[in-house]
Amino acid sequence: MHLYLVQHGTAMPKDENPERPLSDSGRAAVQKVASFLARSQLDISGVVHSGKMRAMQSALLLSETLGPGRVVQECLYPIGPNDPIDLLCSAIEDGPGEHITGDRMIVGHLPFMSKLVSRLVCGDEEETVVHFKPGTVVALERGENGDGWSVMWVVRPELLGG
């Protein structure tokens, strides 16, 4: 199983728009990453987001570019910037269940996403495993026999040029 953890793209400042949608540069960066992921032909069957405008817009851009057949929805667990990661970690460790196939993508915020990666990979959410920037995607892979998670790769928009 693979898990793709994404920090939403750069949002507009709160004083310009209190809902903080993606800025033009944030939208372009997420689109760049989405195009790269689409060429990689990842088997992502579902994309969840925090429900905040910038995360929802990022999730929709990613899903639309990856192609049809992906469910995009608000996460059942709280994954806002400062929410505790325990509920989502437990759900991930319990596995997706027999009725769910394919890999998953989670689009959220800092510091939540950084803590989630750290807990899954090294068991300590306070350790820094990956330095996220807006639009960063971290690909995790579950070890053989379902044991542990490891980082497969990390991509940031600036690595893709253009």
TORROBA-634088 format. One line per field, with one value per residue (C-alpha): residue number from 1; x, z, y. Coordinates in steps of 0.25 Angstrom, whole numbers. Last residue first. Layout:
// residues N
num: c(NUM / ...)
x: c(X / ...)
z: c(Z / ...)
y: c(Y / ...)
// end
This chain:
// residues 162
num: c(162 / 161 / 160 / 159 / 158 / 157 / 156 / 155 / 154 / 153 / 152 / 151 / 150 / 149 / 148 / 147 / 146 / 145 / 144 / 143 / 142 / 141 / 140 / 139 / 138 / 137 / 136 / 135 / 134 / 133 / 132 / 131 / 130 / 129 / 128 / 127 / 126 / 125 / 124 / 123 / 122 / 121 / 120 / 119 / 118 / 117 / 116 / 115 / 114 / 113 / 112 / 111 / 110 / 109 / 108 / 107 / 106 / 105 / 104 / 103 / 102 / 101 / 100 / 99 / 98 / 97 / 96 / 95 / 94 / 93 / 92 / 91 / 90 / 89 / 88 / 87 / 86 / 85 / 84 / 83 / 82 / 81 / 80 / 79 / 78 / 77 / 76 / 75 / 74 / 73 / 72 / 71 / 70 / 69 / 68 / 67 / 66 / 65 / 64 / 63 / 62 / 61 / 60 / 59 / 58 / 57 / 56 / 55 / 54 / 53 / 52 / 51 / 50 / 49 / 48 / 47 / 46 / 45 / 44 / 43 / 42 / 41 / 40 / 39 / 38 / 37 / 36 / 35 / 34 / 33 / 32 / 31 / 30 / 29 / 28 / 27 / 26 / 25 / 24 / 23 / 22 / 21 / 20 / 19 / 18 / 17 / 16 / 15 / 14 / 13 / 12 / 11 / 10 / 9 / 8 / 7 / 6 / 5 / 4 / 3 / 2 / 1)
x: c(36 / 44 / 39 / 48 / 41 / 28 / 33 / 34 / 38 / 41 / 39 / 38 / 36 / 25 / 24 / 20 / 9 / 15 / 25 / 27 / 16 / 21 / 20 / 20 / 22 / 16 / 20 / 10 / 13 / 27 / 29 / 42 / 42 / 46 / 46 / 44 / 33 / 23 / 31 / 28 / 39 / 32 / 17 / 19 / 29 / 19 / 7 / 15 / 19 / 5 / -1 / 9 / 5 / -7 / -15 / -17 / -17 / -15 / -19 / -15 / -23 / -35 / -45 / -56 / -46 / -42 / -33 / -23 / -23 / -10 / -17 / -29 / -20 / -11 / -24 / -29 / -15 / -11 / -16 / -22 / -13 / -13 / -26 / -27 / -40 / -44 / -55 / -46 / -54 / -56 / -50 / -53 / -44 / -49 / -45 / -31 / -19 / -22 / -36 / -31 / -19 / -27 / -39 / -29 / -23 / -36 / -41 / -27 / -28 / -43 / -42 / -49 / -37 / -35 / -37 / -33 / -37 / -33 / -19 / -12 / 0 / 2 / 15 / 11 / -1 / 8 / 16 / 3 / -2 / 11 / 11 / -4 / -1 / 9 / 0 / -11 / -2 / 4 / -10 / -14 / -21 / -34 / -32 / -46 / -43 / -39 / -30 / -27 / -25 / -14 / -17 / -12 / 0 / -3 / -8 / 2 / 1 / 3 / 2 / 0 / 4 / 0)
z: c(-62 / -53 / -46 / -34 / -30 / -29 / -18 / -19 / -8 / -10 / -5 / 10 / 19 / 26 / 36 / 35 / 26 / 23 / 14 / 18 / 15 / 5 / 7 / -4 / 1 / -8 / -6 / -12 / -1 / 6 / 14 / 21 / 23 / 35 / 46 / 59 / 68 / 62 / 68 / 62 / 51 / 38 / 42 / 53 / 45 / 33 / 42 / 49 / 36 / 31 / 43 / 44 / 34 / 25 / 18 / 5 / 8 / -4 / -4 / -11 / -18 / -13 / -2 / 2 / 9 / 19 / 18 / 28 / 44 / 43 / 35 / 44 / 56 / 50 / 46 / 60 / 67 / 58 / 68 / 60 / 59 / 44 / 41 / 40 / 47 / 43 / 33 / 23 / 13 / 0 / -14 / -20 / -32 / -44 / -55 / -57 / -49 / -54 / -48 / -35 / -32 / -36 / -27 / -15 / -16 / -16 / -4 / 3 / 0 / 4 / 17 / 17 / 22 / 9 / 5 / -9 / -13 / -23 / -25 / -34 / -39 / -54 / -53 / -64 / -55 / -43 / -51 / -56 / -42 / -37 / -48 / -45 / -30 / -33 / -43 / -32 / -22 / -31 / -34 / -19 / -14 / -5 / 8 / 13 / 20 / 6 / 5 / 20 / 21 / 11 / -2 / -1 / -5 / -10 / 0 / 7 / 1 / 7 / -3 / 4 / -3 / 0)
y: c(103 / 94 / 81 / 82 / 95 / 88 / 79 / 64 / 54 / 39 / 25 / 29 / 17 / 11 / 0 / -15 / -18 / -32 / -24 / -10 / 1 / 11 / 26 / 37 / 51 / 62 / 76 / 87 / 97 / 94 / 82 / 78 / 63 / 54 / 64 / 57 / 62 / 52 / 40 / 26 / 27 / 26 / 27 / 37 / 46 / 46 / 50 / 61 / 67 / 67 / 73 / 85 / 88 / 86 / 76 / 67 / 52 / 43 / 28 / 15 / 5 / -3 / -1 / -11 / -20 / -10 / 2 / -2 / -1 / 6 / 17 / 18 / 19 / 30 / 38 / 37 / 40 / 52 / 63 / 75 / 87 / 90 / 83 / 68 / 64 / 50 / 46 / 54 / 63 / 56 / 53 / 39 / 36 / 29 / 40 / 45 / 49 / 64 / 64 / 58 / 67 / 80 / 75 / 72 / 85 / 92 / 85 / 88 / 103 / 103 / 96 / 83 / 75 / 67 / 53 / 47 / 33 / 23 / 26 / 16 / 25 / 27 / 34 / 44 / 48 / 50 / 60 / 67 / 68 / 74 / 85 / 87 / 89 / 99 / 107 / 107 / 112 / 123 / 128 / 128 / 116 / 120 / 126 / 127 / 140 / 146 / 158 / 159 / 144 / 144 / 135 / 121 / 114 / 100 / 89 / 80 / 66 / 52 / 41 / 27 / 14 / 0)
// end
